[in-house]
Amino acid sequence: MFLLARTMPARRAHWRGAALPRPLEDTASTMFAGAERSVIVDALQADGLFSGLALPLPVHEEILRFARATRCSGIRSRIEFLPSDHTEAERRFDRSVLSGHYFERILQCDRGH
């Protein structure tokens, strides 16, 4: 599923079968100053991504604070470590750790809601 989701034909098939999104109550406000909704939507529909947004600094800082202070998991959830301890985690578990995930822990982040 992960690999298929990276292809546009699979995404389009998903979009055709997915439930229609609920209308937003307040579509005028956004944390992204200068963002033009129609440009973003067009890019998402055409390419599947839009790279022109940057999080406001306070949001970025809160996410970074959370990520630095919270243990993440390697591909197997038994492997947990702080990002700053990545090299030590590889040595301790005697294997390469290519990525760290927060899974449901992200719900504990103030900006994760």
Protein Blocks (a to p, Z undefined) as FASTA:
>chain_A
ZZmmmpmklmmmmmmmpccddddfblmbcfbghiafklmmmmmmmnopafkbccdfklmm
mmmmmmmmpccddfblklgcdfklmmmmmmmnopacfbdcekjmlmmpmklZZ
